[in-house]
Amino acid sequence: MQMRKLGPDKVSALGLGCMGMSHGYGRPDNIESACVLHRALDLGCTLLDTAALYGFGLNESLIGATLRERRNEFILATKGGMFRNAAGQREIDARPEILKRSCEDSLRRLRTDAIDLYYLHRVDPRVPLEESIGALAEFVHAGKIRALGLSEVSAATLRRAHALHPIAAVQSEYSLCTRNPELRILDTCHELGVAFVAFSPLARAFLTGTLRNLTLLPPADIRRKMPRFQQPHFERNLALLEQFERVAHEHSCTPAQLALAWLLARCPEIIAIPGTTCLAHLEENFAVAELNLPPEALVRADSIVNRHTVSGPRYDAVQQREIDTEEFPNAA
């Protein structure tokens, strides 16, 4: 597996996004998830990504309990500033006292003395960025955090934060379907020497080719509220998928592998963190390291699935207001 720079460390170009093991996509299965976590490390994965929000702490607890004996084998990333409040609702709160408490809680659940990479999960418009970054910088100085990151931020916000304290990574959604990072943030990361961590690189399973019937999604699945997984957008996008799959088959790889290969070839700052709770899918994803696809295959994939052809925005209006990123207008 190719290694890429992440702050003071080097990590595998493919990490593992752990959210789906506890949050967002159906009923959790901790036994199966534990097997996936161990197998990921065995395959050479050296970056695990979680957050206090995922399962409202359960995902961090799962990782802490499962991998406490293998803690020195991977870089551990988590996020704070977005959590379940007393009313049981998701809330963004990046006040210094909240971030400090959240970080201490994460350390306890993860069963570790230090978090390698700690992200501000969302910018809180009610709190000056200087206060949020300042609070996290105190944890860096105390040795409880080794590096800071930001999630779903604009280039301007990255520059502001980086001037306050070195930022090791920015995490945002990026895939063939979601191209917003191409507006400014990728170039800014390259300029500042900041890693770009791409979540949902398989477009929330759409680019795997395994999701064709929306009625099979669990009632609480977060994709049910996302416009691209609603009609008429979903039917239009399925037509793209059929063309995309043909390119993959012509080159003896799976659609998921083609999507990951395309992403990792975009620039050397990119680290992808596909998530899965299935051992077979994990093996499939990590086999991309053995592929040697010709540039022509990646160009064809790009020409089929892109911001002009994908139908529907990635988030609804409520979710969109929570993020700080530059956004392309949806063109399809």
Backbone hydrogen bonds, N-H to C=O, Kabsch-Sander energy under -0.5 kcal/mol:
donor,donor_aa,acceptor,acceptor_aa,energy
4,R,11,V,-3.3
6,L,9,D,-3.1
7,G,168,A,-0.7
9,D,6,L,-2.2
11,V,4,R,-3.1
13,A,2,Q,-3.0
15,G,13,A,-0.6
15,G,272,A,-3.3
16,L,47,L,-2.3
17,G,274,P,-1.5
18,C,16,L,-0.6
18,C,49,D,-2.5
21,M,18,C,-1.6
22,S,19,M,-2.3
23,H,19,M,-1.7
33,S,29,D,-2.5
34,A,30,N,-2.2
35,C,31,I,-1.6
36,V,32,E,-2.0
37,L,33,S,-2.5
38,H,34,A,-2.2
39,R,35,C,-2.4
40,A,36,V,-2.5
41,L,37,L,-1.6
42,D,38,H,-2.0
43,L,39,R,-1.9
44,G,41,L,-1.3
45,C,40,A,-2.5
48,L,75,I,-2.4
49,D,16,L,-2.4
50,T,77,A,-2.4
52,A,79,K,-2.2
54,Y,51,A,-0.5
56,F,53,L,-2.7
57,G,52,A,-0.7
57,G,54,Y,-0.7
58,L,55,G,-1.2
59,N,54,Y,-2.1
61,S,57,G,-2.0
62,L,58,L,-2.3
63,I,59,N,-2.2
64,G,60,E,-2.7
65,A,61,S,-2.5
66,T,62,L,-2.4
67,L,63,I,-2.5
70,R,67,L,-1.7
71,R,68,R,-0.6
73,E,70,R,-2.4
74,F,71,R,-0.9
75,I,46,T,-3.3
77,A,48,L,-2.5
77,A,75,I,-0.6
78,T,117,L,-2.2
80,G,119,Y,-2.4
83,F,91,E,-2.2
85,N,83,F,-0.5
85,N,89,Q,-3.1
88,G,85,N,-2.1
91,E,83,F,-2.9
93,D,81,G,-2.5
93,D,91,E,-0.6
98,I,95,R,-0.6
99,L,95,R,-2.6
100,K,96,P,-2.5
101,R,97,E,-1.7
102,S,98,I,-2.8
103,C,99,L,-2.6
104,E,100,K,-2.1
105,D,101,R,-2.3
106,S,102,S,-2.4
107,L,103,C,-2.4
108,R,104,E,-1.9
109,R,105,D,-2.6
110,L,106,S,-2.8
111,R,107,L,-0.6
111,R,108,R,-0.7
112,T,107,L,-1.8
115,I,144,K,-2.7
116,D,76,L,-0.6
116,D,114,A,-0.5
117,L,76,L,-2.0
118,Y,147,A,-2.5
119,Y,78,T,-2.7
119,Y,117,L,-0.5
120,L,149,G,-2.1
121,H,80,G,-2.9
121,H,119,Y,-0.9
127,V,124,D,-1.9
131,E,128,P,-1.1
132,S,128,P,-1.6
133,I,129,L,-2.8
134,G,130,E,-1.9
135,A,131,E,-2.0
136,L,132,S,-1.8
137,A,133,I,-2.5
138,E,134,G,-1.4
139,F,135,A,-1.0
140,V,136,L,-1.6
141,H,137,A,-2.4
142,A,138,E,-1.5
143,G,140,V,-1.4
144,K,139,F,-2.2
145,I,139,F,-1.3
146,R,115,I,-2.5
148,L,166,P,-0.5
149,G,118,Y,-2.2
150,L,169,A,-2.0
151,S,120,L,-1.7
152,E,171,Q,-3.2
158,L,154,S,-2.1
159,R,155,A,-2.3
160,R,156,A,-2.1
161,A,157,T,-2.7
162,H,158,L,-2.9
163,A,159,R,-1.5
164,L,160,R,-0.8
164,L,161,A,-1.0
165,H,161,A,-2.4
168,A,148,L,-3.1
168,A,166,P,-0.5
169,A,148,L,-0.9
170,V,195,A,-2.4
171,Q,150,L,-2.7
172,S,170,V,-0.5
172,S,197,V,-1.7
174,Y,199,F,-1.6
175,S,178,T,-2.1
179,R,177,C,-0.6
182,E,179,R,-2.4
183,L,180,N,-2.1
184,R,180,N,-0.5
186,L,181,P,-2.1
188,T,184,R,-2.2
189,C,185,I,-2.6
190,H,186,L,-2.2
191,E,187,D,-2.3
192,L,188,T,-2.4
193,G,189,C,-1.2
194,V,189,C,-2.6
195,A,168,A,-2.4
196,F,269,E,-2.5
197,V,170,V,-3.1
197,V,195,A,-0.6
198,A,196,F,-0.6
198,A,271,I,-2.9
199,F,172,S,-1.9
199,F,197,V,-0.7
203,A,200,S,-1.9
206,F,203,A,-1.6
207,L,202,L,-2.1
208,T,205,A,-1.2
209,G,205,A,-0.5
209,G,206,F,-1.3
210,T,205,A,-0.7
211,L,205,A,-0.5
212,R,210,T,-0.8
214,L,212,R,-0.6
216,L,213,N,-1.6
217,L,214,L,-1.5
221,D,218,P,-2.0
222,I,24,G,-2.8
224,R,221,D,-1.6
225,K,222,I,-1.3
226,M,223,R,-1.5
228,R,313,P,-0.8
229,F,226,M,-2.1
230,Q,227,P,-1.9
234,F,230,Q,-2.1
236,R,232,P,-1.6
237,N,233,H,-2.3
238,L,234,F,-2.0
239,A,235,E,-1.0
240,L,236,R,-0.9
241,L,237,N,-1.9
242,E,238,L,-1.6
243,Q,239,A,-1.1
244,F,240,L,-2.4
245,E,241,L,-2.7
246,R,242,E,-1.3
247,V,243,Q,-1.4
248,A,244,F,-1.8
249,H,245,E,-2.6
250,E,246,R,-2.2
251,H,247,V,-1.0
251,H,248,A,-0.8
252,S,249,H,-1.6
253,C,248,A,-2.1
258,L,254,T,-2.2
259,A,255,P,-2.3
260,L,256,A,-2.3
261,A,257,Q,-2.5
262,W,258,L,-2.3
263,L,259,A,-1.8
264,L,260,L,-2.6
265,A,261,A,-1.3
266,R,263,L,-1.6
267,C,263,L,-0.5
270,I,267,C,-1.6
271,I,196,F,-2.6
272,A,13,A,-2.3
273,I,198,A,-2.3
276,T,17,G,-0.6
282,L,278,C,-2.2
283,E,279,L,-2.5
284,E,280,A,-2.1
285,N,281,H,-2.6
286,F,282,L,-2.4
287,A,283,E,-1.2
288,V,285,N,-1.5
289,A,286,F,-1.3
290,E,287,A,-1.8
291,L,288,V,-1.3
297,A,294,P,-1.4
298,L,294,P,-1.1
299,V,295,P,-2.3
300,R,296,E,-2.2
301,A,297,A,-2.1
302,D,298,L,-2.3
303,S,299,V,-1.9
304,I,300,R,-1.3
305,V,301,A,-2.4
306,N,304,I,-0.6
309,T,306,N,-0.9
310,V,306,N,-2.5
320,Q,316,D,-2.4
321,R,317,A,-1.4
322,E,319,Q,-1.4
323,I,320,Q,-1.3
324,D,152,E,-1.8
331,A,307,R,-1.0
332,A,310,V,-0.7
